[in-house]
Structure formats: C-alpha cells, structure tokens
Amino acid sequence: MPLQEEFESQGVWLFRWRSYLPLLLLLLLIYPMLNFSYFGNSEYWDHLWEIFCLLISFLGLGIRAYTIGHTPAHTSGRNTKKQVAEQLNTRGIYSMVRHPLYLGNFFMMLGIVMICHNAWAISIFMLLFWVYYERIMYAEEAFLRKKFGDVYIKWGEQTPAFFPRFRNYKQSDLPFSLKNVLRREYNGLLGLLLSMFILEVSGDYVVNGRFVFDTFWIVLMALGFVIWFVLRTLKKTTNLLKVQGR
C-alpha cells in the first residue's frame, strides 16, 4: 500500500480508538513511578509541582472547552466512530489552529505525564503523541479535503495544524455555549482528575511505603465525582444541557 493510503488507513483506525490513548500513557508511567521520588526531594515542592501539572492539564481542558463551546453539531473532531463534517470550522479558535481539540488533548496529557517529573517519560510521551495524532490528523484532513476541496485547501494554507497563529483570529459565528461544554466534557474532567490522583497516591506509596491520601486530592476527587454524577444524570435524564444546533 502506498504511504499516502497507508497513513490515511492508520489514521482512520486510530481515530476510532483515540479515546483510549490515556490508558497507554498510564502504562508508560509504570516504570518512572516505581522509581519515584519527591520533586526536589521535598514533599512541599512536590505538592507545588503537582499543582503546576494540574494547571497544565486544566489549560488543555480549557482549550477543549473553548473549542466545543463555539462548535456546531455534526462537525469534524467531535464525533467518535467515523469522520463527520456537515460544515467546515474556520472561525473562532479554528482560525488560529486546525486541530484545537488535539492541542487541548496534548496539554491535558502532558500535565499527567509531568507528575512523575521524569524527562525520559515526558520525551517518549511527546514522541508517541506526535506519531499517534499525526496519523489521525492526516486522515481527518484527507476527509475534509475531499469534502470541501479548494475551501479547505485555502483555509489550510493560512492556518497552522498544531501551533496556533494568534494574529489570524476571527470571531466565531456562534456564541459560547457553556451547556454544550458541560454536556460533553464531564468524562474528560473526571478522567483527568482520576489519572492524577492515581499517580499522586502511587508516588506517595513508593516514597513512604504506605498509602497517603492528601486532603487536597481527596476534596478534588470528591468534587470531580459529584460534578461527573450530576452532569451525567442531567444529560441522560433531562434536556437541560441540550442546545439547538450543538
């Protein structure tokens, strides 16, 4: 199979299973966590490092939230089983970067990996992320190029794939919808908090030889579960979070 078709085929397959990449990341972190030590050999500095990592991940979640809040229904990037795009997103954050959701994913996962403060693990993550998502972006762009032709090509020539060009910004046609974000991102929030909580507890266990549950993380996880439960219940049993055209 020629490389062009092979890359597209691989991208289509990876696109369907991209939600499971965080599970692979946890496997990547097993060895670094077995040799874990507090950042700067200080529990105090390690707590500050964890908060910094959490902020990095929240930056990624914020990018995703901003993107989803302005995105209409049935557009590329929000579907999970196959490529779907009834219209091409070219305004708002899409006027600065072609794949903002994947940019958000990068920062979300980077914060998780940084918990172990291991340079090799972070470097391997960046390499795997690039190879993994490069195929997905290739397949997605091949689909959009076939569907929208010259319109897509012109937009693609002006808009970077992954590193935002802020001077390109054009205001979105749709207002920000918090309901749309809450309806779609509660699983991502819980997954993020749970991943960090597991790594934090594992690190404390390696250092202390026993389980240590910090109040900060217990409160954060409890809050995360409450938010997840409430939003999931609202989504499954009511129409409160539904927005027309989103």
C-alpha positions, 0 to 999 in steps of 0.5 A: 500500500502506498504511504499516502493510503497507508497513513490515511488507513492508520489514521482512520483506525486510530481515530476510532480508538483515540479515546483510549490513548490515556490508558497507554500513557498510564502504562508508560508511567509504570516504570518512572513511578516505581522509581519515584521520588519527591520533586526536589526531594521535598514533599512541599515542592512536590505538592507545588509541582503537582499543582503546576501539572494540574494547571497544565492539564486544566489549560488543555481542558480549557482549550477543549472547552473553548473549542466545543463551546463555539462548535456546531453539531455534526462537525469534524473532531467531535464525533467518535466512530467515523469522520463527520463534517456537515460544515467546515470550522474556520472561525473562532479558535479554528482560525488560529489552529486546525486541530484545537481539540488535539492541542487541548488533548496534548496539554491535558496529557502532558500535565499527567505525564509531568507528575512523575517529573521524569524527562525520559517519560515526558520525551517518549510521551511527546514522541508517541503523541506526535506519531499517534495524532499525526496519523489521525490528523492526516486522515481527518484532513484527507476527509475534509479535503475531499469534502470541501476541496479548494475551501479547505485547501485555502483555509489550510494554507493560512492556518497552522495544524498544531501551533496556533497563529494568534494574529489570524483570529476571527470571531466565531459565528456562534456564541459560547455555549457553556451547556454544550461544554458541560454536556460533553466534557464531564468524562474528560474532567473526571478522567483527568482528575482520576489519572492524577490522583492515581499517580499522586497516591502511587508516588506517595506509596513508593516514597513512604511505603504506605498509602497517603491520601492528601486532603487536597486530592481527596476534596478534588476527587470528591468534587470531580465525582459529584460534578461527573454524577450530576452532569451525567444524570442531567444529560441522560435524564433531562434536556437541560444541557441540550442546545439547538444546533450543538 
